[in-house]
Every structure is written in C-alpha cells, then in structure tokens.
Amino acid sequence: MTQRPTAFVNARLVDPASGWDGPGALLIRDGKIADVAQGGDLGTLSADIDVIDARGAMLAPGLVDIRVKTGEPGAETKETLKSAALAAAAGGVTYIVLQPDTDPVNDEASVVDFILRRTRDIELVHVYPAGAATKGCKGERMAEIGLMREAGCLYVTDADRPIVNSKVMQRVLAYAKSFDTLVAHRPADPWLSAGAVATASEFAGRMGLSSVPPIAEKIMLERDLALVELTGARFLVDQITTACALESLARGKAKGLPVTATTSINHLSFNEIDIGDYRTFLKFDPPVRGEDDRQATIEALASGLIDIVVSAHAPAPAEDKRLPYDEAAPGAVGLQTLLPALLAFHHDGRIPLVDLMRTVTSRPAELLGLAAGRLAKGAPADLVLCDLNAPIVVDLDKLKSKSRNSPFDGRRLFGEVQMTIVDGRVVYRV
C-alpha cells in the first residue's frame, strides 16, 4: 500500500546535524524527507498530502541508541526483539544496536544474519547487531570480525566483559582497523572490579556493599588508549562514568586519538544515594557513582568530551531483581525512558536542547555510518514528535518491554513522545 505524503506544520524543528532549533515544517514522501522549511512553512500543499499540526511540539530525528540488550536469542523471557522494538518505538528511538552477549553469542556471520532477518520480519524500528570482539565474549581468541562486518554488524565489543589480555586486545584493534571497524570496550580493571556491586565510598562501607574504586575505570582506559595509539584503530569507550577516567579521555582526545565515548542515561540521572534501602533497580554495571562523579559526567557531556548517551537497556525479570542487592542481576530497561530522562537536562538549563539531541541522533549515526540523525532533503523519514512540556509519570505497567526493571519507576519527567515515524510509517502514536 502506497503511503500518502505527510506534512508536519507548526513544529519546533530540532536538527542537531545543522544546529537548527526553531520553528519550521517538514514534508515526507515515499519514506524520505522531501522538504524542510526552517523558520518558515511549506507553502501551498496539495490535497493529497496529510497535514499534521504539531502545535509547537519538537520534531527531531529519531533517536539512535547504540547499546541495547535483548534476550533473543537464548533468553526470550527477558526480552524479545519484538518487545525491544516496541519499547524503542514508544520512546522515539528509531535505530537500536544490539549487544552480542546472547545465547549463542553473536560471534559469527550466521548469528548476525539471523538477527537481521528476524528484525526485518518485525518491521518496526531499525535494528542492527554489534558483533563479539572475541569468541564467546571470553577475551581469549579473536572473533571473525571481517566476516561479521560483511554480514552487517556495525561494531565489535565483548559487551560487559573487559578484554583482560592486552595481547588479545592489541590483535582485535589491529585487525579491526584493517576493516575500518569500530571497537567498543568497557573500561574496568577486572581484578579491582571483581564481585563489586557499588562504588567505593563511605556510603558503600556503611551499607556493607562490596565495592570498586573509581580508579579501576581509569586504569583500563589508560591501557586501551595506549593500544589505540599503537594501532590507530577507531575506539569507543563504552560507558565512562568517573571523573578520573574523564581526565584520561581528555588527554587522549587532545592527542588526536580516534576515540569516542558514551555514557548511560542512568549514570547521568542517579547517584549512589538513590540506592536508598537497597533498591536493586538501581544496580547497574558499571555501578552507580557518587554525586561528584555524576556532576563531572554531566559537565563532560555539556562540553562535548562525552559524545554519545545510551540507554544501556538491559532487561531483567522480577525474579532476577527482587533479590538481596549483592545477588540481584545488574541492569535496567531504558529504551522507553531515554528521551524524557535526557530532556531533564534541557529543562534544568544545564545543556541546550540541540546539543542534548545531538548525543542521541547525529553523533551516533555519524559514528556508525548510518544515514540517520538529520532533518534534510533525501534523508530517511525516521522522526520523533515530542511534547517537551507534557508531564509523564513512569509507570512500570505501561512499559512495552517484557522486563520492567526501570530505575525511573514513579519518577515525574517531562517530554511525552506523541509519534514515532520509521521510513515514513507511523510505528507509534499516542
């Protein structure tokens, strides 16, 4: 069935790629953006065009979330590809990149192909896999990075597991460079981090929680930056969360190393005090940090030192979360709450809206070579319409994910997603 052309009028266009944040209108035709009017309108529209009055709501590129876990394949009770796609659509996320630590691990081209075929059948948001950097994500033998790249994976990573062996990491970086493949890696010293569920502090000591000093993040990052300098490979710091590691990142970028960094919306939004009475929905990996680290991370995001914000979507059912804090599974769902949680920094006046949106649209799209993240003629019509000032209260029962482990449960946020469009199709509407 042929899609009718659609025009959005009276919108607040936010296009981070061009830096525009102001009134405007936009026309969609045949799944592409056919026209954009920044600061004006589209003129006289023909009768065959459906007109949507945005009433001042923000019209922006759909979000690109490059760190998402599902349970498929292998643990579909946690999350399926379809339920993750539904959650993404409800959150204004039009592109998601899946982590490889599934069962089986996505460490060969056949698994990449399976995921791509499954997601095409679902026909909701765009879904791409990340491939494993090592076989089984065990950090021992390098995976077939070239074949996975040809099959369609966007980058390689061992997800939550640091590659301890420096020789293996060097080989991964050198081999990935020959295919111009991005390598993502979690900066966490494995010995200092072993068994830790909290950040070392007076609070963790008082709560009796096994902890890791923030320096563990810096130690591993310093090693990784040295290997990046040696190999010249493109490198993604997977969730930087501490002030001391940010100092290392700044030095690496100042040297001109091809390094990009992410942080999670969870570490921007919460500190260790939020754990309260052992709230396991606040158990993350890396663990939630102190307020000084959180503020340093926000400042790094505002300055551009941190490039990208991710949801770090990690579903865990109630039976894995409602346990003693030490035993509970880490992680939180975040696809549906990423945008309103991020908008808190706009409403607080901490970071301009266009800069905030850049971290979840054009920057991740450019990093991964996607045609997304911009409002321009010929670009894919992947869009989110969001009422920036509409209040929402996060209700677990209204989340689309199969698992409901959201740390934002009961929190009042501002920014209701009214519509999500993928390739010109409405995949979510209030």
NORJO-V406328 format. One record per helix or strand. SS is the DSSP state (~ for helix, > for strand). FROM is the first residue (numbers start at 1). LEN is the number of residues. If there is no record, write none. Layout:
SS:FROM:LEN + SS:FROM:LEN
This chain:
>:6:10 + >:20:10 + >:32:7 + >:50:4 + >:58:4 + >:63:6 + ~:81:10 + >:93:6 + ~:109:14 + >:126:4 + >:131:2 + >:134:1 + ~:135:3 + >:142:1 + ~:145:7 + >:155:3 + ~:166:13 + >:182:4 + ~:190:4 + >:198:2 + ~:202:6 + >:211:2 + ~:215:17 + >:235:3 + ~:243:12 + >:259:6 + ~:265:5 + ~:272:4 + ~:280:3 + ~:291:13 + >:308:3 + >:313:1 + ~:318:4 + >:332:1 + ~:338:10 + ~:353:6 + ~:362:7 + >:380:1 + >:383:11 + ~:396:3 + >:412:11 + >:425:5
